[in-house]
Amino acid sequence: MNQALPAFDPGPLRHAARWRWPETLFWLIPVAAYFVFPEDLALLSQIAITALFVLSLDLILGYAGIVSLGHAAFFGLGAYATGLMAGAGCGDPLLGLLGAALVAGAMGLLSSFLVLRGADLTRLMVTLGVGLMLFEAANKLTRITGGLDGLQGIAVTPLFGRFAFDMLGRAAYVYSVAVLFVLFLLARRIVHSPLGLSLRGIKLNAARMPALGAPVNARLVAVYTLAAAYAGVAGALLTQTTQFVSIDVLSFSRSAELLLILVLGGAGSLYGAMLGAIVFMTVHHLLAGVNPQYWQFWLGLLLIFVVLFARAGLMGALRQLSARLGLG
């Protein structure tokens, strides 16, 4: 006779989901940056957008164990969807975000059934293939995408009819950070829910999860679709804040860079994804300004250093430091 499964205890999840004071300090950083670096708001907006993009990859790689080398496909779809909507006369920023999320999410749902059929190597090849096909399609459909010249003439209306995306970048920065914060809260709620717990179990041992009553494929499809929608929103933010789209948003190099940032920050931690984006983009900007020809050498050296001495990424190193100092 089969024994009944023990009742689920939500106590540990509720404890893990509690908001802690270091999180408050972290989110005070973008507020302070607005006043401390008023001339670098364009760069700060790009950091916020990149952080959301990396966050989307962390949902599938860090929590579900789905390796992807074509995540830029969803980023690019969201960017082009918003650009085409604006070109057709629908330049409202919030509607653009919604349209990008729906288009990228739909593509994520359709491609998830291919991605989830095999193991890690198969998933790498499928995601890479999807990304390369979309890149080549964007390159060929010049009447729609603009090809190598990009999609120009994108007119985005002021946010709420009042806040225009001007050259100073104030509205763009506040808008990007606000969207990042809202979607982060949603992702945080998900990873500290029974769904997030089951995703961690699937990552550790997918074969045993059905015995616990967890539908493995359904959970993976759900998180893959959600991550695709997040990436699409990040692409939409890029289009709206720069009012330009090029096929670079679909390139393989963008997907590879995304994976590097996540490894740098630490996979399986939402804050690690954002911390990696902050450090990578800042170091990239500083090194490119100091040594435009060889900045990649120093950036590569930094990545090697992190892999050797902080195998769990920057977030893992911070956790170890916090434990040693007794900060909890």
Rosetta blueprint (number, residue, H / E / L):
1 M L
2 N L
3 Q L
4 A L
5 L L
6 P L
7 A L
8 F L
9 D L
10 P L
11 G H
12 P H
13 L H
14 R H
15 H H
16 A H
17 A L
18 R L
19 W L
20 R L
21 W H
22 P H
23 E H
24 T H
25 L H
26 F H
27 W H
28 L H
29 I H
30 P H
31 V H
32 A H
33 A H
34 Y H
35 F H
36 V H
37 F L
38 P H
39 E H
40 D H
41 L H
42 A H
43 L H
44 L H
45 S H
46 Q H
47 I H
48 A H
49 I H
50 T H
51 A H
52 L H
53 F H
54 V H
55 L H
56 S H
57 L H
58 D H
59 L H
60 I H
61 L H
62 G L
63 Y L
64 A L
65 G L
66 I L
67 V L
68 S L
69 L L
70 G L
71 H L
72 A H
73 A H
74 F H
75 F H
76 G H
77 L H
78 G H
79 A H
80 Y H
81 A H
82 T H
83 G H
84 L H
85 M H
86 A H
87 G H
88 A L
89 G L
90 C L
91 G L
92 D L
93 P H
94 L H
95 L H
96 G H
97 L H
98 L H
99 G H
100 A H
101 A H
102 L H
103 V H
104 A H
105 G H
106 A H
107 M H
108 G H
109 L H
110 L H
111 S H
112 S H
113 F H
114 L H
115 V H
116 L L
117 R L
118 G L
119 A L
120 D H
121 L H
122 T H
123 R H
124 L H
125 M H
126 V H
127 T H
128 L H
129 G H
130 V H
131 G H
132 L H
133 M H
134 L H
135 F H
136 E H
137 A H
138 A H
139 N H
140 K H
141 L L
142 T H
143 R H
144 I H
145 T H
146 G L
147 G H
148 L H
149 D H
150 G L
151 L E
152 Q L
153 G L
154 I L
155 A L
156 V L
157 T L
158 P L
159 L E
160 F L
161 G L
162 R L
163 F E
164 A L
165 F L
166 D L
167 M L
168 L L
169 G L
170 R H
171 A H
172 A H
173 Y H
174 V H
175 Y H
176 S H
177 V H
178 A H
179 V H
180 L H
181 F H
182 V H
183 L H
184 F H
185 L H
186 L H
187 A H
188 R H
189 R H
190 I H
191 V H
192 H L
193 S L
194 P H
195 L H
196 G H
197 L H
198 S H
199 L H
200 R H
201 G H
202 I H
203 K H
204 L H
205 N L
206 A L
207 A L
208 R L
209 M H
210 P H
211 A H
212 L H
213 G L
214 A L
215 P L
216 V H
217 N H
218 A H
219 R H
220 L H
221 V H
222 A H
223 V H
224 Y H
225 T H
226 L H
227 A H
228 A H
229 A H
230 Y H
231 A H
232 G H
233 V H
234 A H
235 G H
236 A H
237 L H
238 L H
239 T H
240 Q H
241 T H
242 T H
243 Q L
244 F L
245 V E
246 S L
247 I H
248 D H
249 V H
250 L H
251 S L
252 F H
253 S H
254 R H
255 S H
256 A H
257 E H
258 L H
259 L H
260 L H
261 I H
262 L H
263 V H
264 L H
265 G H
266 G L
267 A L
268 G L
269 S L
270 L H
271 Y H
272 G H
273 A H
274 M H
275 L H
276 G H
277 A H
278 I H
279 V H
280 F H
281 M H
282 T H
283 V H
284 H H
285 H H
286 L H
287 L H
288 A H
289 G H
290 V H
291 N L
292 P L
293 Q L
294 Y L
295 W H
296 Q H
297 F H
298 W H
299 L H
300 G H
301 L H
302 L H
303 L H
304 I H
305 F H
306 V H
307 V H
308 L H
309 F H
310 A L
311 R L
312 A L
313 G H
314 L H
315 M H
316 G H
317 A H
318 L H
319 R H
320 Q H
321 L H
322 S H
323 A H
324 R H
325 L H
326 G L
327 L L
328 G L
